[in-house]
Amino acid sequence: MLKKSLTINGTKTILVTEAEDKLSDVLRKQLGLTGTKVGCGIGECGSCSVILNGKLVRSCITRMKKVEENSEIITIEGVGTKDRLHPLQIAWMVHGGAQCGYCTPGFIVSAKVLLDQNDNPTREEVREWFQKNRNLCRCTGYKPLVDSVMDAAKLMRGEIEVKDIWKKIPEGASLMGTEYIRPSALAKVTGTWDFGADLGLKLPSNTLHAKLVQADVSHANIISIDTSEAEQVPGVYAVLTYKDVKGTNRINGLAFPTNKGDGLDRPILNDKKVFQFGDALAIVLAENEKAAHTGVDKVKVELEVLPAYMNAPDAMAEDAIEIHPGTPNVYFENYIAKGKETAPIMESAPYVAEDSFYVQRQPHLPIEPDVGFAYVDDDGKLIIHSKSIAIHFHALMIAEGVGMKPEDVYIVQNNTGGTFGYKFSPTIEALLGVATLATGRPVYLEFNMFQQITYTGKRSPFWTTMKMAADKEGKLLAMESDWSVDHGPYSEFGDLLTQRGFQFGGAGYHIPNIRGNGRTVCTNHGWGSAFRGYGAPEIMFPSEVLIDELAEKVGMDPFEFRYKNIYREGDTTPTSCQPDVYCLEGLFEKARPVYEEAKKNAARKNEESKDKKYGVGITVNIYGCGLDGPDTSEAWAELTPKGVSVGNSWEDHGQGADIGTLTYAHETLKPLNLKPEQIDLVMNDMTKTPNSGPSGGSRQNLVTGNATTAACRNLLEAMKKEDGTYRTYEEMVEEGLELKYHGKWTAPCTDTPPEGGQGNPFAGYMYGVCVAEVEVDLNTGKTKVEKMTLASDVGTIINKLAVDGQMYGGLVQGIGLALSEDFDDLKKHTTLTRCGIPQIKDVPDVIQLMYTETKRPNNFYGASGAGEMPLAAPHAAIINAIYNACGVRVTHLPALPEKVLAGLKK
């Protein structure tokens, strides 16, 4: 043991610790300074950054034996407080730098050290600093963070004042379309926004720590699980296996009726087989974390290893065994039939292009690993706190499995550090439920980054062949496609994802005749879950690259070829419905000058350079808003003595549900002349909030925005007097009138059936035109994205900061999808760095956003969604730009340097 005298945030403290304790654990667990976050745990994400004796250190890899006596430590809590903010914290709020907020304290602490050393850095020096000190962000695309540092430096130098950058909204003015700062921003920049692991340190003393015994192979029969030795470990309270599960031990995957399986293929604790690496075989529950880890190592598992089918082609092979006995590995099939038969058209068309494509198993890579806790309340209800972005869905999906009635399971979303869709599927919720019900005690479970990467869902790879035909004038005539979705071993939402193959293949263009076939394939690789764009990045990559190939055959510029074929009045989507608005022409005109200038710049650079080549690529980006068909949301509004409380389950994983809810409510309640701070937000707690549906498919801003508006309108109607004025709270109470009113909205849409795929699935769409400018090193094959431009139409912009943030973040995830990210090799792809997460220097500092705002007919204020569209096809724009630069067409992602180099050598 060590005794240390330290000065922490200006206060002298005496500590007793173990020599090998991590500084991050001491700060968080002994001192309660939870503003310092732990993400990767191995020093590669920077979320744990603190200042030690004036130097920036990563506290998760700093052992206490290395911390000298009388050291001075500054954490985010010592940088500034809500009453005395540091210029960096102010600038971070102003520029929307805190989206989910998990990486925010680490970045601000890091930037403080930079500005203490150099209060007048260039943008490139800021980028170099964050690169050198390994600060990672998955939400923002980095540009707003550099903007924040630059303005903070100006504040520190006295060149500007806070009033110059803090955009105040005049009293009584609308918040719509403004850069009003999201309500959670202040807590995020000061480190007081408690995430799941922070709340875990505030649980009752009888809380059990859970750790998982997990499979280290991808496919096997389970022979035996021996827990006897683990049960003898001091501090271990219980070791649970499938035998201890009180329910069916299955998660309900909500399978389509035409699914060949029953959707009950995912065990909570595996009983008969291992289906993928990391499957949970047992839960060790202990009085402390150390004992739980020790217990895990003592559980003995005997397996009969089976052939592992790690991709769709292998699992579809004739000699492949059924991964789930009794259910074929190809368990869902669909097809699209629009217009005439395409085969004769392909035979007679003057121009035809055909190619095969692969979009990889992209990992989500949030900086916050999965975390949660559960308990049984005094009424016997099971309460689960997690990162869920589908709280009502998940309660339904796990209830029978854990042995509870659905109405007795309640999920609460913790403040959540980014999910990007993986939490559309339940992860640890059922495990927590099983453990709590088996022991009668509160249970806490957190994943490390290895578990986060290897045992949460991934983007499902698509293996696609596609063919397109055009006439002599360059008008599209027909499209054929065939796509196989590698959904891993568990079927939940795999059928829904496969539907996206015909909804977005060729989207953006009027293609009168379409035929295509899709299928969902069970494999033994990482299970498939939602990822931003959900199906569009997988199927629009083929269609947007093939459009370029066809344009080349026709002899047209890719921009002009697209412009000739985009949706115009009367044109229909692949599912034969009219889009909600026709706005692509305007977006192309907005993007045209950027594209033309980019071509000139590339041509000039190519004349001057021998070892590097430069190119420009373009794509259409499209995504729909909704879950398909009559998507529904609910909300409520309640008059209070202080103002109005608004409740919904618009789950927030960084996209800005708080500012969305506030803006809709404030705009609707304008007759009451409420200030924003008089509107209290009650969100994402099933014990309090109604079913607003999940935060996926970019649906919430449109659907729950409408439900929230309806609730507020219903409240206003009840408050209204005959003379047109409104009752006060006191008058409502005196007259005995109800104070709380519900709102509900359902999309006027129809499902697209798996047979034929024709229908009107979405209440709204988001549109974009993306221009990518790249540099390709001919000696190494390495591609550098120099600039990204996105012209977008997402309808009425509800909050400009939030929408900008979604565009930046989506584009940068597209850079990763194009060039570096993958989860394929279970020995290699196990860290953020090895999975290819873009660091700040992998991302251009020049990202240009442009908007048109075409009001949408199905939203009360003309809005659509935002988050998914920017990731629909930027990766295809980058691939098209690589081809434009050097003549290498990469069709199997990611475009690693060795792939480009191999193409150059052909």
N, C-alpha and C positions, 0 to 999 in steps of 0.2 A: 504493500500500500504506500501511497505517497500523500504527503501533506503539502499543499501549495498555497502561497499567498499571492493572490492575483487582483488586479484592478480591472473590473468588468463594467464597461459603460460608465466609467468614472467612479465606481463604488468599489472600495476595497473589500475583498472576500477571502475567507479561508476555506479551502476545499480539501477533502480527503477522497482520493480516487485510487483505482488500480492503475499501475504503470501503463498497461496496454489499453486502457479505456480510450475511446475516441473522443476528441474534443467536442465533436457534434453531439455525442450522447451526454456528455457532462453538461453542456449548455442546455440541452433540451430536457433531459430527464432529471438532472439534479437541481438545476437552477430555474427550470421552467421558462427558459428563453426560446420559445417555440417559433419565433420568427425565422430562425435559421432552419432551413428545410434540408431533408436528406432525400436525394433522388437515386442516383446510381449506386452510391455507397463505395465507389472505387475511384473517385476523384476525376470523373470525366464530364460532369454536367454543370458544376459550379453553383448549384442551388444551396450548397452548404457554406458558401464563402463568408469569411469573417476577416477582421483585421487583427493581426497579432504583431504587436510591437511595430506598428506602422506598415507592415507588409501584408499583402493579400495572401491568405492561405485557404485551402480547402479543408474544412474541419473534419470531414468524414474520413480523411486519411492522415490526420494529424493525431498522433498518440500523445497522451498526457505526459509521458516520460520525456517528450521533446519540447514541452512547454516549460520554459525556464521560470525559476522563482521570480516573483515580482513583475511578471509579464503584464502588459496592458492589452486587453482584448476589447474590440468594439464589434458589436453585432448590429443588426438592423434596428434593434430597439434603441441603440445608442446613436444612430445616425440622425434620427428626428422623430418627433411624436406628432400626434394629430393636432396639437396646439402650437407646435413649433416645427414645421416641416422643413426639411432640407430642400434646397433648390432642385435636387435630383428627383425628390419625391413629388414636388409640384409639377415638374416637367413630365414625369412619367404619367401622371394623371391627365395632364393636358393633351398629350399625344396618344392616349389610349394604350400605353405600354403595358398595362396590367390587364391582360385578358383573363385567363384562368387565374393568374397571379402566383402560381407556384414557384416559378423561377425568379419572380420579381425581387424579393429581398436579396438574393445572391447577386443579381445584376446591379442593383443600386449600391450595395456594399462595394462591389468590384469597381464600379464607376467612381465612387467616392475616392478610392485610392488613386485612380488615374487623375482626377481633377485636383487632388491634393498635391500631386507631383507636377501637373501641367494643366493650368486652368484655361488654356487656349489651344486645345488640340484640333487637328484637322479631322474630317470625317474618317479618313483612312487610318489615322492614328487610333481613333476610337475602335474601329473594326479590328485593327491589329491587336489592340489591348484585349478585347473580348476573345479573340482567337487564341492568343497566347495563354490567357488565363482560363480557357476552356469553359466559358459561359455559354450554355445551350438554351435555346428557346424553341418550342415546337409550335407555338400559337401565332406569333406576331410577324414572322418573316423578317425579323431583326430591324428593318428600316425604321419603324417608330421608336425603337430603342436608341438608335444612333441620333435620331431627331431630338429625343429627350435629352441626351447628354449634351448635344450642341447648345440647346436652349438653356440648360442648367448652367453651362459654362458662361453664357452671356449674362445670366442672372448674377453669378458670382463675380463677374468682372464689372458689374454695374452698368452694362450697356443697355439692358432692358429691365423693366420692372414686371412684377407678376401680372399687373393689370394689362400689360401689353400682350400677354399670351393666354391669360385665363379668360375665356369667352363667356362673359356674363349674359344671361338671358334676361331681357327686360321683364319687369313684373307684369304678369298677365299675358305675356307672349307665349306662343306655341313652342313646344319642345321638338316638334316634328322637323326632321331634317337637319337639326342643329348638331353641334359637337358637345352637347351637354354631357357632363362626366357621369359615368355609371355610378350608382349608389355604393357599390362594393369597392370602388377604387381606393378610397382613403385607407380602409383596413388592409388592403392588399399591399400598398406601398409602405405601410408602417409595420408590416409583419404581424398584424393582429387578426388577420383573417384565418380562423382555425380550420385546417384541413383534417382529414380523417385521423392521421397519425397524431396530430395535436390534440384532438378530442380523446384519443386513446390514452393519453397521459392524464386525463381528468376523470377517468372512470372509477367506480367504487373499488375499494381495496380487495373485494372478493372476486374480482374479474379474473377469469382464466385466460392464459395466453395459449393460442392455438398455433401449431406448426404442422405441416403436411408431410406425410410419407408419400413420395411420388415415384411413378414408374420412370426408369431410366432407359427403357426400350420403347419402340413405337407400336409393337403389335405382339401380343402374347396371351396365352391362357394362364389364368391364375390358379396355381396349384394349392398354395397355402399362404396365410399371413399369420405369423407368430408374434404376438404382442407381449408375451409374458415377461421377457427381460426388460422391455421398456417400462412396464408397469411398476417395476421395482426401483426405478430411478428416483432418488429423493426429489421431492417437489412435483413429480408427475401425479396428476389427479386421476386421469383416465386416458385410455387409448381406445378410440372408436374405430370400428370397421363397418362394413355394410350391414353386419348383423345387428348393429345398434340403431339403425335408422328406423324410425317408427312408422314411416309412410312407405310409399311404393319405391323409394330410392331412385326415382326417375324425374328428370326435368322435362316438362311438356314443351316440345318444340313447335306446337301450334301448326301442325302440318296441313297443307292444302288437301282437299278431298281426293285429288288425283295423285297424291303422293303414294308411292308403292310401299312406304313404311308407315308406321303409326305415329311417328314423331316422338316416341318414348324411348329413344335409343341412347340417351346420354345419362349415365349413372351419376348420382351425387358422389358416392364412394364406390369405386368399381368393384364388382362382385365376381363376375365370371371371366372377364377379359380385360386386357389393356388395349386401348384403341389408339392411343397416341402417347408420345413422350410427355411426361409430366402429369399423366392421369393421377388423381388422388386415390390412394389405396387405404389410407388411415389418417386419423387426426389425433395428434398427441396434444393433450390439454394439461397445462401445468400452472403452478403458482407463479412462476416467473419465466421469462423468455429463455434464459440459459438452460433451465431444466427441460423445457420443451424441445430445444435443439438436441440436447443429449438423448432424450427419449426417441426422437426420430431416428437417430443413428443405431438404436438398439432393436428396432423392429426388423424382423426377418421375413423376407418375401421370397417365395419360390415360384418361378415362372417357367412356362414352356414357350420359348420364343417362336413366333410364327413369321412367315414372310411379310415384310412391311411394304405396302404399296404407297410410295411417297409422291406420286403424281397421278393425274387423271389417266393418261394413256396406259400406265402400268395397271391401274385398278380396273380398266375396261378390257384388258387383255382376256382372251378366251380361257386361259388357264388360271386366272386369278380366282382365289377363293372369296366367298362372301365375307366381308368384314363383319357385318351383323348377320349371323346365320338366319336365313329365311327372308332376308330383304336383299334384292339385287344391288350391286354396287352403283349401278345407274338407277336411281330411285325416283327420279322425276324427269319428265320430258315435256317439252312444249314446242309449238311451232307458230309461225306468223304467215298469214296469207293475205296480202293486200293487192288488189288489182288483178291483172292477168297473170297467167303462167309465165314465169321468167325464162325458162329454158329456150323457147323459140326466139325470144328477144336477144338473149346472149349469143345465139348462133348467127343472127343477122346484123347485129349492131356493128357499126364501123369501128367503134373503140370499146375495148374491154380490158379491164385490169383485174388481176386476181393475185392474192398473196395470203400467207399464213402469218399469224401473230401470237405472241405470248405476253401477257401482263402478269407480273410476278406476285408472290405472296408478300405484299408490302406490310411491314410491321408498323403499329401505331406509334410506338415510342413516346408515350407521355413521360414527362419528367417525374410525375408522382406515380409510384407503383400502386397497385390495387390495395385497398385497405377497407376495413369495416369492423363493425361490432354488432352484437345482438343481445337482447335480454327479453324476459317475459315480464310484462307489466302487472300491476295489481289486479287487473281484470282478466288475466290469463291470456292476453293477446301477445303474439310474437312480434316484437319490434326489431327491425333490422335497419341499421344505418350503413350506407355504402355509397359508392360512386355511381349508382344506377342512374341512367338517363331514361329509364322506362319503368318508373316505380310501380305503376298499376299493372303493367304487363308482367313484370317479374314476380309480383306477389301471386298472380294467377299461375304462372309457369312453375313455381316451386312448391305451392301449398300442399298438393297431394303427395309430392315426393317426400316432404319432411314430416307429413302426418298431421296436417292442420286443415281446417276448412278455409277456403279462400278469404272469407269475411273476417277471419281471425289473424290474418297476416298483414302487417303494415310495414311499408318501407319508407324510410326517410333518406333523402339525398343529403349527404354531407357536402360542405363546400368542397368543390371538386377541381382537382388539377388536371385539366384536359383529358378527354377520352378519345375524341375524333371518331367515335362510333363503336369502339370495342365494347362499351358498356351498354349498348343496345341489347346485348345478350347478358344474362346473369352469369356471374363468375363465381364469387365467393358467397353470395347470398344464401344459397341452400346449405353450403358447408357450415356457415354460422348458425343457421336455423337448426340443423341436426345437432350440433354441439351444444347449443343452449338448451334445447328440449331434452337431451340425454342427461345433462348435468344439473339443470335447474339454476345455473349460475350465468352471469354475464360472460360473454366470450369475445375476445379481441383477436383479429387475424390481420396481419399485414404481409404483403409479398415483398421480397427484395427485387432488384431489377432483373436478375436472372429469371426468377419466376414470372415476373411481368412479361418478359419477352418470350419465354418458352411456353407459358401456360395461360395465355389469354388469347382471344381470337385474333385472326389476321384477315387482311384483304384476301378474298378467294381468287386464286389465279384463274384466268380465262385462257383457254386454248381455242383460237378462232381462225377459221378460214373465211375469206370474204371476197366477193366478186361484184364488180360494178360495170355498167354499160352506159355509154353516152352516144348521142347522135352526132352528125357532122358539125352541127353548130355548137356542140358542147353542152347540150341539155341532157341531164340524167334521165335514163330510161328505166333502169331496173337495178335491183340489188339482190344478191343471194348471200346467205351467211350460214355458218354452222359453228356453234360455240359449246364447249364443254367446260363446266364450272367445277373446279377442284375445291370442294367445300369441307375437306377434312372429314373426320369420322362422325360428326354430329350434324343432324339435319336441320336444326332450328333456323328458320328463315332462308334456307338454301333454295327453296322453291321460289320464294319472293325475289331473291337475287337473280335467279335464272330468268324471271320475267323481264328484268331490266334489259336483258340482252336484245329483246325485240322492241322495247320501248325507246331505247336510245341509240341503237345501231342505225347510222344514217340520219340521226336527228339533226334538224336545222335546214335540211334540204327537202325540196319536193321531189320525192321518188315515187312515181305512180304505181310501180309494180315491185312487190317485195315478196320473197319467199325465204324462210329460214327455219332452222331447227336447233333447239337448245336442249341441254340435259344437265342435271346435277349429279355429280359423281362423288361417292364416298371413298376417301383415301385415309391413310394413316399419318398424314402430315398435320400441321397445326389446324385446329378447327376454324372454320370460316365465321367471321362475324362482320357486322357492318363497319365500313370505313368510309369516311367522307367521300361523297360522290356515288357510293353504293351502286356499282354496276356500270355507271357512265364512264369512269376512267378505263374500265376493262374493255368495253365495247366501242367507245368512241375513239380509242387509240387505233384500232383497226380501221374504222371508217374515215377518220381524219387523215391518216397516213395514206390510205388507199385513194382518197380524193386527190392527194398530191400526185400519186402515181398515174391516175387517170388524166389529170390535167396535163401532165407531161406528154402522154400519148396523144392527146387532142392537140397539143401545141399551144396551150394557153398558160398564162401566168396563174399560179395557184390562187392568188387573191381574186383575180377576175373570174376564174372558173367558179369559185365559191359564190362570188357576188351574183353570177348568172343564175345560180341554182337555189339560193336561199329562199326561205319562206316569204311568199308575198300573198296579198289578199286572195283568199280562196284556196290556197294550198293547204295540205293536211300533213299531219305528223305520220310516223310509221304506223301508228295504231288507227289511222284514218279519221282522227278528230281534228278540228281546227285548233291551232294554238290559241292561247288566251289573248295575245296581242301580236301584231306584226311590227316588230321593231328592229329586225336585223339589218335592214337597209340603212337605217340611221346609224347603227353601230359601225357598219362597214365604212360609211362616209366619214365617221369620226376617226376611224383607225387608218384610213387611206393615207393621210399625210405622214403618219408615223411609219407606215410600211414603206412608202416611197423613199423617205429620208434614210431609213435603215438599209434599203437596197443600195442607195448611193454610197453610204458609208462603208458598207461591206465591199463594194466594188473598188473603192479607193484604197482600202486597207489591203485587199488582195493584190493590187498592183504593186504595193510597197513591200509586201511580206513574202518570204519564201518558205519559212518553216511553219507558219501558221496561216490558216485559212478562215475566212469569216463568212457567215451565212445568216439568212433570215427565214423564219418559218411562221406559218399562220395556221390558226384553227378556229373553228366555231366551238364555243362551250355552251352546253345546255343542260339544265336539270329541272325536274319537276318538284312541286311542293306537295307532299302528302304521302299517305300509306297505300294509295290506290283506292279508287272508289269513294263511297260516302264516308270519308274520314271525319271524325267528330271530336270536338273538344268542349270542355266545361270550365267555368270560372265563377267566382262570386265577388260581390262588392258589398261592404257593410259600412253604414254610417256610424261614426264614433264621435265622442265629444271633441276630439282633436282634429277630425277630418274624415277620411275614408280609408278603410282597410280593403285591400284587394287580394284575393286568394286564387292561385292556380297552381298547377303542377307542370309548369314550363321549366323542365329540368335544365340547369345551367352547367355547361362544362367549358365555360370560357367565352361563349359566343355573345353573351350579354342579355340573358333572360331578364335580369333585373331592370336594365334600362329599357328593354322592350316593353315589359309590363307597365313600368312607370309612365312611359310616353303614351301608350294607348289609353291608360286610365286618365292621365292628366288632360289629354286632348278631349276625351269624351266628357269629362267632368268640368270643362271650362266654364259652364254656366254658374258653377259654385265659387269661382274665383279662388280656387285652392292653390297654395304654393306647392311645389313638388315635395317638399319635406312634410307636408300634411297628409301625404298619401303613404300609408304603411303597407309594405309588401309582405305577404304571408305566402311562402312558396315551398313546394316540393316536400310535403310532409303528409302522408296518407291519413294521419290522424286528424288533419286539419283541412287539407286541400282536395278538391275534386279531381276526377279523372280527366286530365287534359291531353292524354296520349303521350307518346314518347318524344324526346327531342332527337329525332332522326328524320331524314328525308326533307330537311329544310322546311318543315311543315309548321313549326310553332308560330313564327312571326305572322303567317297568314291565318292559320286555323285558330290558334289560341289567342292571337291578337283580336280576331273577330269575337271569340267567346268572351274575352275580357271586356271588349267594347259593349257587347250585348248585356253583360252583367251591370256595367256602369249605366247604360241607358235605362235598364229596368229600375235601377235605384233612382235615377233622376225622375223617371215617370212617377214613381211613388211619392217623391218629395214635392212634385209640382203642384202648385195651388191653382185655383181657377183663374187668378189674375196673371198667371204666367211666371210668378216668382216662386221661390223654393222654400220649403219648410226648413227650419233649423233642426238640429238634433233634439233640442228640448221640445220643440213643437211636435216632432214625430213621436217622442215618448209620451207626451201629454195626450196625444190623440190615439195612443195605443196602436200605432202603425208598426208594421214589421220594419226592422232596420237592415236586414240582410237579404240580398236578392241574387239569384243565380242567373247565369247566362250560358247559353249553349248554341253552338253553330256546327252545322254539318255541310260538308262539301257537296255541291250538286254534280256529282261525278258517278261514273260507272266503272266496274272492274273490267280489266282486259282478260278474257278467259285464256287459259293455256292453249286451247284449240283455236287457232286463228289469230288471236291476239288483237282483235279490233275492239276499241272502246275509247272512253274518255276518262283516263285514270286520275288526272291531277287537276286541282283547283287553280293552279297557277304554275308558271314556269319562270326560270331565270335564264337570261341570255347574255352571252359575252363573245367578243372577238379578241383573240389573244395573238400577240406578235412577240416572237422570241428572237433575240439576236445573240449569236454564239461565236466563240473562237475555238477552233480545233487545232491542237498541236500535232503536226504531221509526224513528229518524231516519237511521241509517246501515245498518241490517240486520245489524250485527255481533252475533254470538252469543258469550256468555261462559259457560263451564261453571263453575257455582258449587260443585258437589259431585258426586262420583261415589260410589256404594255398590255393592259386589259381594259377594253372598252366594254362597259357593263350596262345592262338594264335590268334592275331588280324591282321595278315599279317605284312607288313613292319611297324615298329613303326615310326610314323611321329615325335612325340615329347615325349620323355620318361617321363618327369615330368607330362605332361598332361595325358598320358595313366595310369601311376601309380596312379594319383589322382582319375581317374575314377574307377579303380579297388578297391582302398581303400574305396571310398565312396559307391560304389555299394554293397560291402560285408557288410558294417556296416548297410546300409538300410535293407539288408537281415536279419541281426540279429534282427532288430526291427520288421520286418515282421514275423519272427519265434516266437518271445518271448513276445512282448509287445504292438506293435502298433495296434490301431483300431480306427474307427470312427463309432460307433454304437449307443451309448446312448447319445441322444441330450442334456441331462442334465449333463452328466459326461464328455463326450469327447469334451471339449470346450477350453482346453488350451494345450500348447505343452506338459506339464508334464502329464496331464491326458490322452492325446492321446498316451502316451508311447514312446515319442522320446528318442532314446538312448543317455544317457549322457556318458561322457568319461569313467566312471568306469563301464559302462555296456558293454564296448568294450575291447577286448584284446589288449594289447600293442604289442603282437607278431602277426603280419600279414605278411605272407611270400608270395611274388609275384615272379613267375617264368614265363619265356616266351620261346616259339619257334616262329620263324618268317617265315611262309610259304607264299611266295608271291602270292597274289591274281590275277587271270587273268583279272579281270574287272576294275582294277585301274592302272593308268599310272605308279605308283611307287610301286604297289603290296600291297597297304594298304586296310584294311577293316575299320569297325567302332570300337567303344570301349565301349561306355557308358552303354549300356543295358545288355550286357552279364553277368557282375558280379552280377547282381540281378536276373538272370534267375532262379537260383535254390539253392543259398546258404542256404536259409531257410529250404529246404528239407534236406540238408546235416546236419544241426543242429538237425532237428527232427529225422533223422536216427541215429545220435549220441546219442540222449536221449534214444532211444530204445536200442541201443547197451550198454548203461551204466546201465539202470535199468529195461528194459523190458516193458516200457510204450510207446505205439505208439499213438501219438497225430495226428489225421487226420483233426481236425477242428481248424484252427489257430485263434488267437495266442496261443502258449503253455504257458499260464499263470501258475504260481505256483500251483494254486488250481486245474487246470486240471491234471497236473502231479501227484499231491498228491492224487487226486481221483483215478487215474490209479494205483498208488502204493498200495492203500487200497483194490483194487479188488482181 
